[in-house]
Amino acid sequence: MAKILLIGANHAGTAAANTILDTYPGNELTIIDRNDNISSLGCGTALWVGRQIPSSDGLFYSSAAALESKGATVHMETEVTGIDFDAKTATAKTKNGSELHLDFDKLILATGSAPIMPNIPGSDLGNIQSVKLFQDGKRADELLGKPEIKTVAVIGAGYIGVELAEAIVRRGRKALLFEAESTSLASYYDDCMTADMDKTLGDNGVELHFGERVQSFKGDGVVSGIVTDKGDYQIDMAIMAIGFRPNATLAGGKLKTIGNGAIAVNARQETSIPGVYAVGDCASIYSNALRDWTYIALATNAVRSGIVAAHNACGGSIESPGVQGSNGISVFGYNMVSTGLSEKAAKKAGLDVLTTDFAALQKPAFMPDNHEVKLRIVYDAKTRRVLGAQMASRENMSMGIHMFSLAVEDGVTIDRLKLLDIFFLPHFNQPYNYITMAALSAK
Ligand SMILES: Cc1cc2nc3c(=O)[nH]c(=O)nc-3n(C[C@H](O)[C@H](O)[C@H](O)COP(=O)(O)OP(=O)(O)OC[C@H]3O[C@@H](n4cnc5c(N)ncnc54)[C@H](O)[C@@H]3O)c2cc1C
């Protein structure tokens, strides 16, 4: 039986904790988190801020009390300030300033990520808000409730920026969406796929400023203007959503890291020091599309990696199969899902790829409530291995992407999909469905 110390108790930490407590009773589990809540579902922030759900009450699925009731010792509002990996001890500071000294046999780091805040003039002004913690969402929500907040700039058109732009419009405020790339969601989708999302955003009142770089904020105490390389705009609030960096300071130069500072792990989630595991947004992850280690900050990856580390820390032997970075977004009724690499991302990684596209109604034309679905499959030009897929529609076609996720994970070729047995029923799809048609029309 081991003394396990778990630092960080959001999605990765909660998954690790539940696995240890449910599957390996008898271990001594101590959990430390500097926040006052755990398991906060950031994915619900925009839904709540935009009043698509009535309150934030359901945005937590666990608590310190729930983990304590299963036998863990939990210290909330307590920050781990240092780790001695040789002595296997950690030091933490509680809310009231006292110090805790903890020793461990096994350590799981689940310290997550922090929003990237650009160091540009005026970025320390009031009413400029990032959205990461539950408390950040609460502050954004409170600001949007003030009558003087009329125009809000969102910086970054990744999935969080796009979702918040929708929320701002739904709250009756003007949203200006700034993005250095020429489209929204540029990290996950090719331009031909995002065109309809960009149109949907524009049609619903989001003012799009793509291909525009933010240079500074203006204001006196609070933000009142934003300056880009193309213009100068009056605003009352700004939301920073340009991405996340791994929160890996506790690695302290002792653990190996990858390019962006994420803690390097192996398939068992073990770091360069045996018995020390890193999971979720603070750790590297293996991409089956790239066939290399990379960084993909998603709750789904956090949960799976937490489970893997927990089994291994308790004496089991489990390897992560790697990920595809499968993701989805639904904004103003327009849905997009993707897995693996876009053509753009594949080329950036130096891969020689081809694409095949197909668009068709989801169901036969005689069926009501029927929308066009766009599908793009990206595959390796030589091996023909499927490297990614993207789908977009007003239809809820989201489940279709899971098959492509498995295809990327298993190295399935585009040719294998040509005659794949796909059922047909008018209620759901077409006899000549878009997956078959896209695969058949692959070069
Ligand atoms: C607005 C928003 C929407 C999102 N939507 C989605 C979505 O729809 N789907 C999806 O898959 N992902 C989504 N994500 C991403 C997802 O939330 C993250 O990938 C996930 O939270 C990572 O979980 P984690 O446990 O690894 O890290 P984190 O959530 O960052 O948690 C890390 C924890 O560690 C604690 N901690 C850090 N340092 C210390 C320390 N020194 N001492 C003690 N405690 C410490 C922190 O307090 C925190 O509780 C979204 C994120 C945001 C912000």
The ligand as a Tripos MOL2 file, in Angstrom:
@<TRIPOS>MOLECULE
LIG
   53    58     1     0     0
SMALL
NO_CHARGES

@<TRIPOS>ATOM
      1 C1        -13.9270   27.9940  -20.8580 C.3       1 LIG1
      2 C2        -13.3800   26.6170  -21.1270 C.ar      1 LIG1
      3 C3        -14.1100   25.7130  -21.8790 C.ar      1 LIG1
      4 C4        -13.6140   24.4310  -22.1220 C.ar      1 LIG1
      5 N1        -14.3710   23.5510  -22.8560 N.ar      1 LIG1
      6 C5        -13.9050   22.2920  -23.0690 C.ar      1 LIG1
      7 C6        -14.7000   21.3410  -23.7660 C.ar      1 LIG1
      8 O1        -15.8270   21.6300  -24.1770 O.2       1 LIG1
      9 N2        -14.1780   20.0940  -23.9510 N.ar      1 LIG1
     10 C7        -12.9380   19.7360  -23.4990 C.ar      1 LIG1
     11 O2        -12.5230   18.5830  -23.6760 O.2       1 LIG1
     12 N3        -12.1610   20.6370  -22.8190 N.ar      1 LIG1
     13 C8        -12.6160   21.8900  -22.6040 C.ar      1 LIG1
     14 N4        -11.8370   22.7980  -21.9150 N.ar      1 LIG1
     15 C9        -10.4810   22.4100  -21.4940 C.3       1 LIG1
     16 C10       -10.5120   21.7100  -20.1580 C.3       1 LIG1
     17 O3        -11.2240   22.4680  -19.2210 O.3       1 LIG1
     18 C11        -9.0940   21.4670  -19.6790 C.3       1 LIG1
     19 O4         -8.4210   20.6950  -20.6240 O.3       1 LIG1
     20 C12        -9.1460   20.7400  -18.3430 C.3       1 LIG1
     21 O5         -9.6480   21.6000  -17.3510 O.3       1 LIG1
     22 C13        -7.7810   20.2120  -17.9270 C.3       1 LIG1
     23 O6         -7.9450   19.5860  -16.7010 O.3       1 LIG1
     24 P1         -6.7240   19.4560  -15.6900 P.3       1 LIG1
     25 O7         -7.2960   18.8090  -14.4740 O.co2     1 LIG1
     26 O8         -5.5750   18.8220  -16.3610 O.co2     1 LIG1
     27 O9         -6.2510   20.9400  -15.3870 O.3       1 LIG1
     28 P2         -6.9740   22.2160  -14.7620 P.3       1 LIG1
     29 O10        -8.4170   22.2230  -15.0940 O.co2     1 LIG1
     30 O11        -6.1630   23.3890  -15.1860 O.co2     1 LIG1
     31 O12        -6.8390   21.9930  -13.1800 O.3       1 LIG1
     32 C14        -5.6140   22.0500  -12.5300 C.3       1 LIG1
     33 C15        -5.8630   22.1010  -11.0340 C.3       1 LIG1
     34 O13        -4.6300   22.1390  -10.3700 O.3       1 LIG1
     35 C16        -4.6770   23.0770   -9.2950 C.3       1 LIG1
     36 N5         -3.3050   23.5310   -9.0530 N.ar      1 LIG1
     37 C17        -2.4290   24.0380   -9.9520 C.ar      1 LIG1
     38 N6         -1.2480   24.3030   -9.3800 N.ar      1 LIG1
     39 C18        -1.3670   23.9550   -8.0770 C.ar      1 LIG1
     40 C19        -0.4840   24.0070   -6.9630 C.ar      1 LIG1
     41 N7          0.7700   24.4570   -7.0780 N.pl3     1 LIG1
     42 N8         -0.9430   23.5900   -5.7660 N.ar      1 LIG1
     43 C20        -2.2190   23.1280   -5.6380 C.ar      1 LIG1
     44 N9         -3.0900   23.0660   -6.6570 N.ar      1 LIG1
     45 C21        -2.6640   23.4680   -7.8580 C.ar      1 LIG1
     46 C22        -5.6160   24.1540   -9.8050 C.3       1 LIG1
     47 O14        -6.2030   24.8870   -8.7570 O.3       1 LIG1
     48 C23        -6.6560   23.3180  -10.5830 C.3       1 LIG1
     49 O15        -7.7310   22.9280   -9.7760 O.3       1 LIG1
     50 C24       -12.3320   24.0810  -21.6390 C.ar      1 LIG1
     51 C25       -11.5850   24.9950  -20.8800 C.ar      1 LIG1
     52 C26       -12.1030   26.2470  -20.6160 C.ar      1 LIG1
     53 C27       -11.2890   27.2170  -19.8040 C.3       1 LIG1
@<TRIPOS>BOND
     1     1     2 1
     2     2     3 ar
     3     2    52 ar
     4     3     4 ar
     5     4     5 ar
     6     4    50 ar
     7     5     6 ar
     8     6     7 ar
     9     6    13 1
    10     7     8 2
    11     7     9 ar
    12     9    10 ar
    13    10    11 2
    14    10    12 ar
    15    12    13 ar
    16    13    14 ar
    17    14    15 1
    18    14    50 ar
    19    15    16 1
    20    16    17 1
    21    16    18 1
    22    18    19 1
    23    18    20 1
    24    20    21 1
    25    20    22 1
    26    22    23 1
    27    23    24 1
    28    24    25 2
    29    24    26 1
    30    24    27 1
    31    27    28 1
    32    28    29 2
    33    28    30 1
    34    28    31 1
    35    31    32 1
    36    32    33 1
    37    33    34 1
    38    33    48 1
    39    34    35 1
    40    35    36 1
    41    35    46 1
    42    36    37 ar
    43    36    45 ar
    44    37    38 ar
    45    38    39 ar
    46    39    40 ar
    47    39    45 ar
    48    40    41 1
    49    40    42 ar
    50    42    43 ar
    51    43    44 ar
    52    44    45 ar
    53    46    47 1
    54    46    48 1
    55    48    49 1
    56    50    51 ar
    57    51    52 ar
    58    52    53 1
@<TRIPOS>SUBSTRUCTURE
     1 LIG1         1 GROUP 0 **** ****
